[in-house]
Amino acid sequence: MQIVSYLIYLIASVLFIFGIKKLGSPKTARQGNMLSSLGMFLAVVVTLLDQRVLTFEYIIIGIVVGSAIGSVMALKVPMTGMPQMVGLLNGFGGGASALVAFAEFYHLSDVHSALDIPTSVTVVLSIIIGSVTFTGSLIAFGKLQEIVTGKVVKYPLQNPINVLLFLVSVAAGVFFVIDPAQIDMLFLIAGISLVLGVLLVLPIGGADMPVAISLLNSYSGIAASMTGFVLNNNMLIIAGALVGASGIILTIIMCKGMNRSLMNVVLGGWETAGGTGAAAGGDKAQKPVKSVDPEEAAMLFDSAQNVVIVPGYGMAVAQAQHAVRELANVLEKKGINVRFAIHPVAGRMPGHMNVLLAEAQVSYDKLYALEDINDDFNNVDVAFIVGANDVVNPAARHDKNSPIYGMPILNVDYSKTVVVNKRSLNVGYAGIDNELFYGDNTLMYFGDAKDAITKLVNEIKGL
């Protein structure tokens, strides 16, 4: 039976690997999700058939309750709420790992089995990482849900306090490893780690949540892997390691997409970050702004041959993805080539824009990554910006004093005409004015994205 279990675990691991691989492309993402789900199903079934499982009553109750909650979330949570749900699920994963580590410790204590050093170490690590992930993810959820402020939260001695708390938890862990009978040390570690999770995520601004969620996802995987060592379960070790590694890789990719270090994001990002009003030191009154109404914008689009739509978080907030899809359909019926340019850190989670556009049934082959479309903006007649800000700010290319200097941006300003849909001239996350708004070839189209694009579509239909 053990050989069969190991063989099925191996098959499940291969399915996980291929699943992650296929998640790298929108065209194969559904297949990847199915492969990974099948791998997890096999792993769960084999684990349940393990001879160490003595009773199934509570397991069945847990499966029923968990499946019911998961089904409701999958059916009820809109695509615009996916970042919050992902953050919440990350937290549940970390919390579960910490609880399982506690449970296994008590189990070994009940059977009078002495904890060896490797098991003690992994129990401590699982509780630390799992607890940090749990509360950190709850704060991330709160920021995305606007229950907690999305601004950067800083306080005196922030970093020294965090370092001190971490060192205290490590010291408590050392005492526990030396003498596993010191149960109080485990509770101290858990308490400090729960507080540390809150303090580590609070300084991260709302617009950095894609990086934060990716990092917390990695933490949940590492916590699961540590718990696998506690339980001596190879499948859990492998699955956790895959999640941990892929999360770290994605985090690094996203940091490169902003030309910032991971430490800069984790320690609170830009000093000006999180603003929603006027730019610090900005003087909009002396800068010329040209705007258009729906009729004028419609004529611009109607005379174009190549249009690129750049979605941003503003599109998600306004839930305008379906209106954007309708705009693309109307333009295509007129023989206009329409493409979508996706910046790697647009939205509030990795792939946020892709998910929203997929929900609106925008064809995958129309979605282009920054590196695939940036060199073609010179050939674009109209670049339509829907709620994006810092990721299209030309200051990133030339202003060495700008906090976003060096960040890869979409070169929309190279287009013949740029139409920017925003509610106002308010700044983005970096807290700086966007030079694009005042460009010679830029026209501002003010208004709520969903309402403004619907009016635009109606005008185009009438031409």
C-alpha positions as a Markdown table, in Angstrom:
| # | Residue | x | y | z |
|---|---|---|---|---|
| 1 | Met | 0.0 | 0.0 | 0.0 |
| 2 | Gln | 2.8 | 2.4 | 0.8 |
| 3 | Ile | 4.4 | 1.9 | -2.6 |
| 4 | Val | 1.1 | 2.6 | -4.3 |
| 5 | Ser | 0.7 | 5.8 | -2.1 |
| 6 | Tyr | 4.1 | 7.0 | -3.1 |
| 7 | Leu | 3.4 | 6.3 | -6.8 |
| 8 | Ile | 0.1 | 8.3 | -6.7 |
| 9 | Tyr | 1.9 | 11.1 | -4.8 |
| 10 | Leu | 4.5 | 11.2 | -7.6 |
| 11 | Ile | 1.7 | 11.4 | -10.3 |
| 12 | Ala | 0.0 | 14.2 | -8.3 |
| 13 | Ser | 3.4 | 16.1 | -8.1 |
| 14 | Val | 3.8 | 15.8 | -11.9 |
| 15 | Leu | 0.3 | 17.1 | -12.3 |
| 16 | Phe | 1.1 | 20.1 | -10.1 |
| 17 | Ile | 4.2 | 20.9 | -12.1 |
| 18 | Phe | 2.4 | 20.7 | -15.4 |
| 19 | Gly | -0.5 | 22.6 | -14.0 |
| 20 | Ile | 1.7 | 25.5 | -12.9 |
| 21 | Lys | 3.4 | 25.5 | -16.3 |
| 22 | Lys | 0.0 | 25.8 | -18.1 |
| 23 | Leu | -1.1 | 28.6 | -15.8 |
| 24 | Gly | 1.6 | 30.7 | -17.4 |
| 25 | Ser | -0.6 | 31.4 | -20.5 |
| 26 | Pro | -4.2 | 32.6 | -20.6 |
| 27 | Lys | -5.0 | 30.1 | -23.3 |
| 28 | Thr | -3.9 | 27.1 | -21.2 |
| 29 | Ala | -4.8 | 28.5 | -17.7 |
| 30 | Arg | -8.0 | 26.5 | -17.4 |
| 31 | Gln | -6.2 | 23.3 | -18.4 |
| 32 | Gly | -3.6 | 24.1 | -15.8 |
| 33 | Asn | -6.2 | 24.7 | -13.1 |
| 34 | Met | -7.8 | 21.3 | -13.9 |
| 35 | Leu | -4.5 | 19.4 | -13.9 |
| 36 | Ser | -3.6 | 21.0 | -10.5 |
| 37 | Ser | -7.1 | 20.2 | -9.1 |
| 38 | Leu | -6.8 | 16.6 | -10.3 |
| 39 | Gly | -3.4 | 16.3 | -8.6 |
| 40 | Met | -4.8 | 17.7 | -5.3 |
| 41 | Phe | -7.8 | 15.3 | -5.5 |
| 42 | Leu | -5.5 | 12.3 | -5.9 |
| 43 | Ala | -3.3 | 13.5 | -3.0 |
| 44 | Val | -6.3 | 14.0 | -0.7 |
| 45 | Val | -7.8 | 10.6 | -1.5 |
| 46 | Val | -4.5 | 8.8 | -0.9 |
| 47 | Thr | -4.0 | 10.6 | 2.4 |
| 48 | Leu | -7.5 | 9.8 | 3.5 |
| 49 | Leu | -6.9 | 6.1 | 2.8 |
| 50 | Asp | -3.8 | 6.2 | 4.9 |
| 51 | Gln | -4.0 | 3.6 | 7.8 |
| 52 | Arg | -3.2 | 6.3 | 10.4 |
| 53 | Val | -6.7 | 7.9 | 9.8 |
| 54 | Leu | -8.7 | 6.2 | 12.6 |
| 55 | Thr | -12.0 | 8.0 | 12.2 |
| 56 | Phe | -13.7 | 9.9 | 9.4 |
| 57 | Glu | -16.5 | 11.7 | 11.2 |
| 58 | Tyr | -14.8 | 15.1 | 11.7 |
| 59 | Ile | -13.1 | 14.8 | 8.3 |
| 60 | Ile | -16.4 | 14.3 | 6.5 |
| 61 | Ile | -17.9 | 17.3 | 8.5 |
| 62 | Gly | -14.9 | 19.4 | 7.4 |
| 63 | Ile | -15.2 | 18.4 | 3.8 |
| 64 | Val | -18.9 | 19.2 | 3.7 |
| 65 | Val | -18.6 | 22.6 | 5.4 |
| 66 | Gly | -15.5 | 23.6 | 3.5 |
| 67 | Ser | -17.0 | 22.5 | 0.2 |
| 68 | Ala | -20.1 | 24.5 | 0.9 |
| 69 | Ile | -18.2 | 27.6 | 1.8 |
| 70 | Gly | -15.9 | 27.3 | -1.2 |
| 71 | Ser | -18.8 | 26.7 | -3.6 |
| 72 | Val | -20.6 | 29.9 | -2.3 |
| 73 | Met | -17.4 | 31.9 | -2.7 |
| 74 | Ala | -16.8 | 30.6 | -6.2 |
| 75 | Leu | -20.4 | 31.4 | -7.3 |
| 76 | Lys | -21.0 | 34.7 | -5.4 |
| 77 | Val | -17.7 | 36.5 | -5.4 |
| 78 | Pro | -17.4 | 38.7 | -8.6 |
| 79 | Met | -14.3 | 38.8 | -10.7 |
| 80 | Thr | -13.6 | 42.3 | -9.3 |
| 81 | Gly | -13.4 | 40.7 | -5.9 |
| 82 | Met | -10.9 | 38.0 | -6.9 |
| 83 | Pro | -7.9 | 39.8 | -5.3 |
| 84 | Gln | -9.6 | 40.0 | -1.9 |
| 85 | Met | -10.6 | 36.3 | -2.2 |
| 86 | Val | -7.1 | 35.2 | -3.1 |
| 87 | Gly | -5.7 | 37.2 | -0.2 |
| 88 | Leu | -8.2 | 35.6 | 2.2 |
| 89 | Leu | -7.5 | 32.1 | 0.9 |
| 90 | Asn | -3.7 | 32.7 | 1.4 |
| 91 | Gly | -4.5 | 33.5 | 5.0 |
| 92 | Phe | -6.6 | 30.4 | 5.5 |
| 93 | Gly | -3.7 | 28.3 | 4.1 |
| 94 | Gly | -1.2 | 29.8 | 6.5 |
| 95 | Gly | -3.6 | 29.5 | 9.5 |
| 96 | Ala | -4.3 | 25.9 | 8.6 |
| 97 | Ser | -0.6 | 25.1 | 8.6 |
| 98 | Ala | 0.0 | 26.7 | 12.0 |
| 99 | Leu | -3.0 | 24.8 | 13.5 |
| 100 | Val | -1.9 | 21.5 | 12.1 |
| 101 | Ala | 1.6 | 22.0 | 13.5 |
| 102 | Phe | 0.0 | 22.6 | 16.9 |
| 103 | Ala | -2.2 | 19.6 | 16.6 |
| 104 | Glu | 0.7 | 17.3 | 15.7 |
| 105 | Phe | 2.7 | 18.6 | 18.6 |
| 106 | Tyr | -0.2 | 17.8 | 21.0 |
| 107 | His | -0.7 | 14.4 | 19.3 |
| 108 | Leu | 3.0 | 13.5 | 19.8 |
| 109 | Ser | 2.7 | 14.7 | 23.4 |
| 110 | Asp | -0.3 | 12.5 | 24.1 |
| 111 | Val | 1.4 | 9.4 | 22.8 |
| 112 | His | 4.5 | 10.3 | 24.8 |
| 113 | Ser | 6.6 | 10.5 | 21.7 |
| 114 | Ala | 9.7 | 12.6 | 22.2 |
| 115 | Leu | 10.1 | 15.4 | 19.6 |
| 116 | Asp | 13.4 | 15.2 | 17.9 |
| 117 | Ile | 15.2 | 18.4 | 16.9 |
| 118 | Pro | 14.1 | 18.3 | 13.2 |
| 119 | Thr | 10.5 | 17.9 | 14.1 |
| 120 | Ser | 10.7 | 20.7 | 16.8 |
| 121 | Val | 12.3 | 23.0 | 14.3 |
| 122 | Thr | 9.7 | 22.5 | 11.7 |
| 123 | Val | 6.9 | 22.9 | 14.2 |
| 124 | Val | 8.3 | 26.3 | 15.2 |
| 125 | Leu | 8.8 | 27.4 | 11.5 |
| 126 | Ser | 5.4 | 26.2 | 10.5 |
| 127 | Ile | 3.8 | 28.2 | 13.4 |
| 128 | Ile | 5.8 | 31.4 | 12.7 |
| 129 | Ile | 5.3 | 31.4 | 8.9 |
| 130 | Gly | 1.7 | 30.2 | 9.1 |
| 131 | Ser | 0.7 | 32.8 | 11.7 |
| 132 | Val | 2.4 | 35.7 | 9.8 |
| 133 | Thr | 0.7 | 34.6 | 6.6 |
| 134 | Phe | -2.7 | 34.4 | 8.4 |
| 135 | Thr | -2.8 | 37.9 | 9.8 |
| 136 | Gly | -0.8 | 39.4 | 7.0 |
| 137 | Ser | -3.3 | 38.1 | 4.5 |
| 138 | Leu | -6.2 | 39.4 | 6.6 |
| 139 | Ile | -4.7 | 42.9 | 6.4 |
| 140 | Ala | -4.2 | 42.5 | 2.7 |
| 141 | Phe | -7.8 | 41.5 | 2.4 |
| 142 | Gly | -8.8 | 44.5 | 4.4 |
| 143 | Lys | -6.8 | 46.9 | 2.3 |
| 144 | Leu | -8.3 | 45.5 | -0.9 |
| 145 | Gln | -11.8 | 45.5 | 0.5 |
| 146 | Glu | -11.2 | 49.1 | 1.8 |
| 147 | Ile | -11.9 | 48.0 | 5.4 |
| 148 | Val | -8.3 | 49.0 | 6.2 |
| 149 | Thr | -6.7 | 52.1 | 4.6 |
| 150 | Gly | -4.9 | 51.4 | 1.4 |
| 151 | Lys | -2.3 | 54.1 | 2.1 |
| 152 | Val | 1.2 | 53.4 | 3.4 |
| 153 | Val | 1.1 | 53.2 | 7.2 |
| 154 | Lys | 4.3 | 54.1 | 8.9 |
| 155 | Tyr | 5.0 | 54.7 | 12.6 |
| 156 | Pro | 8.1 | 55.5 | 14.7 |
| 157 | Leu | 10.7 | 52.7 | 15.0 |
| 158 | Gln | 8.7 | 50.6 | 12.6 |
| 159 | Asn | 11.5 | 48.4 | 11.3 |
| 160 | Pro | 13.4 | 48.0 | 14.6 |
| 161 | Ile | 10.2 | 46.9 | 16.3 |
| 162 | Asn | 9.6 | 44.3 | 13.5 |
| 163 | Val | 13.1 | 43.1 | 13.8 |
| 164 | Leu | 12.9 | 42.9 | 17.6 |
| 165 | Leu | 9.6 | 40.9 | 17.4 |
| 166 | Phe | 11.1 | 38.5 | 14.9 |
| 167 | Leu | 14.2 | 37.9 | 17.0 |
| 168 | Val | 12.1 | 37.3 | 20.1 |
| 169 | Ser | 10.0 | 34.7 | 18.2 |
| 170 | Val | 13.3 | 33.0 | 17.0 |
| 171 | Ala | 14.7 | 33.0 | 20.6 |
| 172 | Ala | 11.5 | 31.5 | 21.9 |
| 173 | Gly | 11.8 | 28.9 | 19.1 |
| 174 | Val | 15.3 | 28.0 | 20.2 |
| 175 | Phe | 14.2 | 27.5 | 23.8 |
| 176 | Phe | 11.4 | 25.3 | 22.6 |
| 177 | Val | 13.7 | 23.2 | 20.5 |
| 178 | Ile | 16.0 | 22.7 | 23.5 |
| 179 | Asp | 13.1 | 21.8 | 25.7 |
| 180 | Pro | 9.9 | 20.7 | 23.8 |
| 181 | Ala | 8.1 | 20.6 | 27.2 |
| 182 | Gln | 7.9 | 24.4 | 27.2 |
| 183 | Ile | 4.5 | 24.6 | 25.6 |
| 184 | Asp | 4.2 | 28.3 | 26.6 |
| 185 | Met | 7.0 | 29.1 | 24.1 |
| 186 | Leu | 4.8 | 27.9 | 21.3 |
| 187 | Phe | 1.9 | 30.2 | 22.3 |
| 188 | Leu | 4.4 | 33.1 | 22.6 |
| 189 | Ile | 5.7 | 32.4 | 19.2 |
| 190 | Ala | 2.2 | 32.2 | 17.7 |
| 191 | Gly | 1.2 | 35.5 | 19.4 |
| 192 | Ile | 4.2 | 37.4 | 18.3 |
| 193 | Ser | 3.9 | 36.0 | 14.7 |
| 194 | Leu | 0.3 | 37.0 | 14.5 |
| 195 | Val | 1.2 | 40.6 | 15.5 |
| 196 | Leu | 4.2 | 40.6 | 13.1 |
| 197 | Gly | 1.9 | 39.6 | 10.2 |
| 198 | Val | -0.2 | 42.7 | 10.8 |
| 199 | Leu | 2.8 | 45.0 | 11.2 |
| 200 | Leu | 4.6 | 43.7 | 8.1 |
| 201 | Val | 1.6 | 44.2 | 5.7 |
| 202 | Leu | 0.3 | 47.5 | 7.1 |
| 203 | Pro | 3.1 | 49.6 | 5.6 |
| 204 | Ile | 2.5 | 48.2 | 2.1 |
| 205 | Gly | 0.3 | 50.5 | 0.0 |
| 206 | Gly | -2.8 | 49.3 | -1.7 |
| 207 | Ala | -1.3 | 49.5 | -5.1 |
| 208 | Asp | 1.5 | 47.2 | -4.1 |
| 209 | Met | -1.0 | 44.5 | -3.2 |
| 210 | Pro | -0.1 | 42.4 | -6.3 |
| 211 | Val | 3.4 | 42.0 | -4.9 |
| 212 | Ala | 2.1 | 41.5 | -1.3 |
| 213 | Ile | -0.4 | 38.8 | -2.3 |
| 214 | Ser | 2.2 | 37.0 | -4.4 |
| 215 | Leu | 4.6 | 37.1 | -1.5 |
| 216 | Leu | 2.0 | 35.9 | 1.0 |
| 217 | Asn | 1.1 | 33.1 | -1.4 |
| 218 | Ser | 4.7 | 32.1 | -1.2 |
| 219 | Tyr | 4.6 | 32.2 | 2.6 |
| 220 | Ser | 1.6 | 29.9 | 2.7 |
| 221 | Gly | 3.4 | 27.4 | 0.5 |
| 222 | Ile | 6.5 | 27.5 | 2.7 |
| 223 | Ala | 4.3 | 27.0 | 5.8 |
| 224 | Ala | 2.6 | 24.1 | 4.2 |
| 225 | Ser | 5.9 | 22.5 | 3.3 |
| 226 | Met | 7.2 | 22.9 | 6.9 |
| 227 | Thr | 4.0 | 21.3 | 8.1 |
| 228 | Gly | 4.7 | 18.4 | 5.6 |
| 229 | Phe | 8.0 | 17.8 | 7.5 |
| 230 | Val | 6.1 | 17.8 | 10.8 |
| 231 | Leu | 3.7 | 15.2 | 9.5 |
| 232 | Asn | 6.3 | 13.4 | 7.5 |
| 233 | Asn | 4.1 | 13.7 | 4.4 |
| 234 | Asn | 6.1 | 13.9 | 1.2 |
| 235 | Met | 3.2 | 15.2 | -0.9 |
| 236 | Leu | 2.6 | 18.2 | 1.4 |
| 237 | Ile | 6.3 | 19.0 | 1.3 |
| 238 | Ile | 6.4 | 18.9 | -2.5 |
| 239 | Ala | 3.2 | 20.9 | -3.0 |
| 240 | Gly | 4.2 | 23.5 | -0.5 |
| 241 | Ala | 7.6 | 23.8 | -2.0 |
| 242 | Leu | 6.1 | 24.3 | -5.5 |
| 243 | Val | 3.8 | 27.1 | -4.2 |
| 244 | Gly | 6.6 | 28.7 | -2.2 |
| 245 | Ala | 9.0 | 28.7 | -5.1 |
| 246 | Ser | 6.5 | 29.9 | -7.8 |
| 247 | Gly | 5.3 | 32.6 | -5.4 |
| 248 | Ile | 8.8 | 34.0 | -4.9 |
| 249 | Ile | 9.5 | 33.9 | -8.6 |
| 250 | Leu | 6.3 | 35.7 | -9.4 |
| 251 | Thr | 7.1 | 38.3 | -6.7 |
| 252 | Ile | 10.5 | 39.0 | -8.2 |
| 253 | Ile | 9.0 | 39.3 | -11.7 |
| 254 | Met | 6.5 | 41.8 | -10.4 |
| 255 | Cys | 9.1 | 43.8 | -8.5 |
| 256 | Lys | 11.2 | 44.0 | -11.7 |
| 257 | Gly | 8.0 | 45.2 | -13.5 |
| 258 | Met | 8.1 | 48.2 | -11.1 |
| 259 | Asn | 11.9 | 48.6 | -11.1 |
| 260 | Arg | 11.9 | 48.3 | -7.4 |
| 261 | Ser | 13.4 | 45.9 | -4.9 |
| 262 | Leu | 11.3 | 43.6 | -2.8 |
| 263 | Met | 12.6 | 45.3 | 0.3 |
| 264 | Asn | 11.4 | 48.7 | -1.0 |
| 265 | Val | 7.9 | 47.2 | -1.4 |
| 266 | Val | 7.9 | 45.3 | 1.9 |
| 267 | Leu | 9.2 | 48.3 | 3.9 |
| 268 | Gly | 6.5 | 50.7 | 2.7 |
| 269 | Gly | 7.4 | 51.7 | -0.9 |
| 270 | Trp | 7.5 | 55.3 | -2.0 |
| 271 | Glu | 7.1 | 58.0 | 0.6 |
| 272 | Thr | 4.5 | 59.7 | -1.5 |
| 273 | Ala | 2.6 | 56.5 | -2.1 |
| 274 | Gly | -1.1 | 56.0 | -1.5 |
| 275 | Gly | -2.3 | 59.5 | -2.3 |
| 276 | Thr | -5.5 | 60.0 | -4.2 |
| 277 | Gly | -5.5 | 63.8 | -4.3 |
| 278 | Ala | -3.3 | 66.3 | -6.0 |
| 279 | Ala | 0.4 | 65.5 | -6.6 |
| 280 | Ala | 2.8 | 66.7 | -4.0 |
| 281 | Gly | 4.3 | 69.9 | -5.3 |
| 282 | Gly | 2.2 | 69.7 | -8.4 |
| 283 | Asp | 0.6 | 72.8 | -10.1 |
| 284 | Lys | -2.1 | 71.5 | -12.4 |
| 285 | Ala | -3.5 | 75.0 | -12.8 |
| 286 | Gln | -0.6 | 76.1 | -15.0 |
| 287 | Lys | -0.6 | 73.0 | -17.1 |
| 288 | Pro | -2.8 | 72.8 | -20.2 |
| 289 | Val | -5.3 | 70.0 | -20.3 |
| 290 | Lys | -7.4 | 69.1 | -23.4 |
| 291 | Ser | -10.6 | 67.2 | -22.9 |
| 292 | Val | -13.2 | 65.6 | -25.1 |
| 293 | Asp | -16.8 | 64.7 | -24.8 |
| 294 | Pro | -18.4 | 61.4 | -26.0 |
| 295 | Glu | -19.2 | 62.8 | -29.5 |
| 296 | Glu | -15.6 | 64.0 | -30.1 |
| 297 | Ala | -14.1 | 60.8 | -28.8 |
| 298 | Ala | -16.4 | 58.7 | -30.9 |
| 299 | Met | -15.2 | 60.5 | -34.1 |
| 300 | Leu | -11.6 | 59.9 | -33.1 |
| 301 | Phe | -12.2 | 56.2 | -32.7 |
| 302 | Asp | -14.3 | 55.9 | -35.8 |
| 303 | Ser | -11.4 | 57.3 | -38.0 |
| 304 | Ala | -8.7 | 55.1 | -36.5 |
| 305 | Gln | -7.3 | 51.9 | -38.0 |
| 306 | Asn | -5.3 | 50.6 | -35.0 |
| 307 | Val | -6.6 | 51.0 | -31.4 |
| 308 | Val | -4.9 | 49.8 | -28.2 |
| 309 | Ile | -6.8 | 49.7 | -24.9 |
| 310 | Val | -4.8 | 49.9 | -21.7 |
| 311 | Pro | -6.9 | 48.8 | -18.7 |
| 312 | Gly | -6.0 | 49.7 | -15.1 |
| 313 | Tyr | -7.3 | 49.5 | -11.6 |
| 314 | Gly | -9.9 | 52.2 | -12.4 |
| 315 | Met | -11.5 | 49.8 | -14.8 |
| 316 | Ala | -11.8 | 47.2 | -12.0 |
| 317 | Val | -13.3 | 49.7 | -9.6 |
| 318 | Ala | -15.9 | 50.9 | -12.1 |
| 319 | Gln | -16.6 | 47.2 | -13.1 |
| 320 | Ala | -16.3 | 48.5 | -16.7 |
| 321 | Gln | -14.8 | 45.4 | -18.3 |
| 322 | His | -18.0 | 44.5 | -20.1 |
| 323 | Ala | -18.4 | 48.0 | -21.4 |
| 324 | Val | -14.7 | 47.8 | -22.6 |
| 325 | Arg | -15.5 | 44.5 | -24.4 |
| 326 | Glu | -18.5 | 46.1 | -26.0 |
| 327 | Leu | -16.4 | 49.0 | -27.2 |
| 328 | Ala | -13.9 | 46.6 | -28.7 |
| 329 | Asn | -16.7 | 44.7 | -30.5 |
| 330 | Val | -18.2 | 47.8 | -32.0 |
| 331 | Leu | -14.8 | 49.0 | -33.3 |
| 332 | Glu | -14.0 | 45.6 | -34.8 |
| 333 | Lys | -17.3 | 45.5 | -36.6 |
| 334 | Lys | -16.1 | 48.7 | -38.3 |
| 335 | Gly | -12.9 | 47.0 | -39.4 |
| 336 | Ile | -10.7 | 48.6 | -36.8 |
| 337 | Asn | -7.9 | 46.5 | -35.3 |
| 338 | Val | -8.3 | 46.4 | -31.5 |
| 339 | Arg | -5.7 | 45.1 | -29.0 |
| 340 | Phe | -5.3 | 45.2 | -25.2 |
| 341 | Ala | -1.9 | 46.1 | -23.6 |
| 342 | Ile | -1.5 | 44.6 | -20.1 |
| 343 | His | 1.1 | 46.0 | -17.7 |
| 344 | Pro | 2.5 | 43.3 | -15.3 |
| 345 | Val | 1.5 | 45.2 | -12.2 |
| 346 | Ala | -1.9 | 46.6 | -13.4 |
| 347 | Gly | -4.7 | 45.9 | -10.9 |
| 348 | Arg | -4.5 | 44.5 | -7.4 |
| 349 | Met | -3.2 | 40.9 | -8.0 |
| 350 | Pro | -1.1 | 39.1 | -10.5 |
| 351 | Gly | -3.1 | 38.8 | -13.7 |
| 352 | His | -6.0 | 40.9 | -12.4 |
| 353 | Met | -6.6 | 42.6 | -15.8 |
| 354 | Asn | -6.4 | 39.3 | -17.6 |
| 355 | Val | -9.0 | 37.8 | -15.3 |
| 356 | Leu | -11.4 | 40.7 | -15.7 |
| 357 | Leu | -11.1 | 40.8 | -19.5 |
| 358 | Ala | -11.5 | 37.0 | -19.6 |
| 359 | Glu | -14.7 | 37.3 | -17.6 |
| 360 | Ala | -15.9 | 39.8 | -20.2 |
| 361 | Gln | -15.1 | 37.2 | -22.8 |
| 362 | Val | -12.3 | 39.2 | -24.5 |
| 363 | Ser | -10.4 | 36.8 | -26.7 |
| 364 | Tyr | -7.0 | 35.7 | -25.2 |
| 365 | Asp | -5.2 | 36.4 | -28.5 |
| 366 | Lys | -6.0 | 40.1 | -28.1 |
| 367 | Leu | -4.2 | 40.5 | -24.8 |
| 368 | Tyr | -0.6 | 41.6 | -25.2 |
| 369 | Ala | 2.1 | 41.8 | -22.5 |
| 370 | Leu | 4.2 | 45.0 | -22.2 |
| 371 | Glu | 7.2 | 43.5 | -23.9 |
| 372 | Asp | 5.1 | 42.2 | -26.8 |
| 373 | Ile | 3.4 | 45.5 | -27.7 |
| 374 | Asn | 5.6 | 48.3 | -26.5 |
| 375 | Asp | 7.6 | 48.6 | -29.7 |
| 376 | Asp | 4.4 | 49.0 | -31.8 |
| 377 | Phe | 2.8 | 52.0 | -30.2 |
| 378 | Asn | 4.3 | 54.2 | -33.0 |
| 379 | Asn | 1.9 | 52.5 | -35.3 |
| 380 | Val | -1.2 | 53.0 | -33.0 |
| 381 | Asp | -3.7 | 55.6 | -34.0 |
| 382 | Val | -5.5 | 55.8 | -30.7 |
| 383 | Ala | -4.3 | 54.5 | -27.3 |
| 384 | Phe | -7.3 | 54.4 | -24.9 |
| 385 | Ile | -6.3 | 54.4 | -21.2 |
| 386 | Val | -9.0 | 53.1 | -18.9 |
| 387 | Gly | -8.1 | 53.9 | -15.3 |
| 388 | Ala | -4.4 | 53.3 | -15.5 |
| 389 | Asn | -2.0 | 55.9 | -14.2 |
| 390 | Asp | 1.6 | 55.3 | -13.0 |
| 391 | Val | 2.2 | 52.4 | -15.5 |
| 392 | Val | 1.8 | 54.9 | -18.4 |
| 393 | Asn | 3.6 | 57.9 | -16.9 |
| 394 | Pro | 6.4 | 59.1 | -19.2 |
| 395 | Ala | 8.3 | 60.5 | -16.2 |
| 396 | Ala | 9.5 | 56.9 | -15.6 |
| 397 | Arg | 11.7 | 57.2 | -18.7 |
| 398 | His | 13.5 | 60.5 | -18.2 |
| 399 | Asp | 12.9 | 62.1 | -14.8 |
| 400 | Lys | 15.6 | 60.9 | -12.5 |
| 401 | Asn | 14.0 | 62.6 | -9.5 |
| 402 | Ser | 10.8 | 60.7 | -10.0 |
| 403 | Pro | 10.1 | 57.9 | -7.6 |
| 404 | Ile | 9.0 | 55.7 | -10.6 |
| 405 | Tyr | 12.2 | 56.5 | -12.6 |
| 406 | Gly | 13.3 | 53.3 | -14.4 |
| 407 | Met | 10.0 | 51.5 | -14.0 |
| 408 | Pro | 9.0 | 49.8 | -17.3 |
| 409 | Ile | 5.9 | 51.6 | -18.6 |
| 410 | Leu | 3.6 | 51.1 | -21.6 |
| 411 | Asn | 4.8 | 53.6 | -24.3 |
| 412 | Val | 1.3 | 54.9 | -25.0 |
| 413 | Asp | 2.6 | 58.5 | -25.5 |
| 414 | Tyr | 4.2 | 57.3 | -28.7 |
| 415 | Ser | 0.8 | 56.8 | -30.2 |
| 416 | Lys | -0.7 | 59.3 | -32.6 |
| 417 | Thr | -3.5 | 60.1 | -30.2 |
| 418 | Val | -3.9 | 59.2 | -26.5 |
| 419 | Val | -7.4 | 59.2 | -24.9 |
| 420 | Val | -7.3 | 58.9 | -21.1 |
| 421 | Asn | -10.5 | 58.0 | -19.2 |
| 422 | Lys | -10.3 | 59.0 | -15.6 |
| 423 | Arg | -12.7 | 60.6 | -13.1 |
| 424 | Ser | -10.2 | 63.4 | -12.4 |
| 425 | Leu | -6.6 | 64.4 | -12.7 |
| 426 | Asn | -5.8 | 62.8 | -9.3 |
| 427 | Val | -2.5 | 61.1 | -8.8 |
| 428 | Gly | -1.9 | 57.4 | -8.8 |
| 429 | Tyr | -0.2 | 55.2 | -6.2 |
| 430 | Ala | 3.2 | 56.9 | -6.5 |
| 431 | Gly | 1.7 | 60.2 | -5.5 |
| 432 | Ile | 3.1 | 62.1 | -8.5 |
| 433 | Asp | 1.5 | 64.0 | -11.3 |
| 434 | Asn | 1.2 | 62.1 | -14.6 |
| 435 | Glu | 2.9 | 63.9 | -17.5 |
| 436 | Leu | 0.8 | 61.9 | -19.9 |
| 437 | Phe | -2.3 | 64.0 | -19.0 |
| 438 | Tyr | -0.7 | 67.1 | -20.3 |
| 439 | Gly | 0.9 | 65.7 | -23.5 |
| 440 | Asp | 0.4 | 67.4 | -26.9 |
| 441 | Asn | -1.3 | 64.3 | -28.2 |
| 442 | Thr | -3.4 | 63.5 | -25.1 |
| 443 | Leu | -7.1 | 64.1 | -24.7 |
| 444 | Met | -8.8 | 63.6 | -21.3 |
| 445 | Tyr | -12.2 | 61.9 | -21.3 |
| 446 | Phe | -13.5 | 62.5 | -17.8 |
| 447 | Gly | -16.1 | 60.3 | -16.1 |
| 448 | Asp | -16.8 | 57.0 | -14.4 |
| 449 | Ala | -15.3 | 54.3 | -16.7 |
| 450 | Lys | -18.5 | 52.2 | -17.1 |
| 451 | Asp | -20.8 | 55.2 | -17.8 |
| 452 | Ala | -18.3 | 57.0 | -20.0 |
| 453 | Ile | -17.5 | 54.0 | -22.2 |
| 454 | Thr | -21.2 | 53.2 | -22.5 |
| 455 | Lys | -21.9 | 56.7 | -23.8 |
| 456 | Leu | -18.8 | 56.4 | -26.1 |
| 457 | Val | -20.1 | 53.1 | -27.6 |
| 458 | Asn | -23.6 | 54.6 | -28.2 |
| 459 | Glu | -22.0 | 57.5 | -30.1 |
| 460 | Ile | -19.8 | 55.2 | -32.2 |
| 461 | Lys | -22.8 | 53.1 | -33.1 |
| 462 | Gly | -24.6 | 56.2 | -34.4 |
| 463 | Leu | -21.8 | 57.2 | -36.8 |
